[in-house]
Amino acid sequence: MQIIEQIADMRAWSEGERHQGRRIVFVPTMGSLHEGHLSLVRDAKSRGERVVVSIFVNPMQFGPSEDFAKYPRDLERDRALLEKLGIDVLFHPTVAEIYPDGYQTHIEVEHLSLPLCGAVRPGHFRGVATVVAKLFNIVRPHIAIFGEKDFQQLQVVRRLVRDLSMDIEIVGHPIVREADGLAMSSRNAYLTPEERRAAVCLSRALCNAEKRVRRGETCAAKLLHVVLAELGQESLAHVEYAKLCDADSLQEIDRLQGVAVLALAVRFGRARLIDNRVIKN
Ligand code: AMP
């Protein structure tokens, strides 16, 4: 596994591989890797001949009062995990390499960036779209894999690629969970043991709502009532949002019709957790 830090070196490597007709699969991450990330990497290995994983904690997607400085970082551990999986390149640029002095260009995926996490984290998806576009230009993958755990991010990236006519296939990877149902996340490290036990209420709430859908419920208000009742059982859970949205537009819906996403953001102490379930009827 090569570790590449410079844009020019990353580009030269990709150019060489493309020249030899090899397909490059890319998994962008912010590091502090867990089984969710590793599952994306295994997926990547099964889809192409060369795999690039990036680790870049992107300052542009963090708000001024968010956890950029404290976001968990452990490059040595991440490096060892990726080496074991047999990837080809770990791309690990510095902030100055990605955003040199005078940087002033941003990408905005207008409507998809506004609801859900976008409403609580203004500028977040602008930061995501900008860094993803930059990473795509540097790594030049044929395929890029993103987790459905960050469902809105996945839809923003799909739209970005379509709107800017980028020749990249975007693959969504299912959410990887702990044995008790908690969606894996680097931010789970912020949870105290008590909060960790309570945090399982997110997946429980989603399961309860899904069961109602299977029994024929289509009314959004009723489904959200089920979700909030479950979350309300945990005094440590502070709900930021719980919404039923059309899976493509992310606009809220009153009634389930076709493919929807039930999306949650809940705070436990200093941890902000998100989870979702794609629901079809
Ligand atoms: P992050 O390091 O949090 O930016 O995540 C990097 C990629 O891994 C993103 O595409 C995430 O959606 C994905 N990811 C993170 N956690 C999970 C999970 N539990 N299951 C599936 N994908 C995940």
Boltz pocket constraint, residues with backbone or C-beta under 6 A from the ligand:
constraints:
  - pocket:
      binder: B
      contacts: [[A, 28], [A, 29], [A, 30], [A, 31], [A, 36], [A, 37], [A, 40], [A, 145], [A, 146], [A, 147], [A, 148], [A, 149], [A, 150], [A, 173], [A, 174], [A, 175], [A, 176], [A, 177], [A, 183], [A, 184], [A, 185], [A, 186]]
      max_distance: 6.0
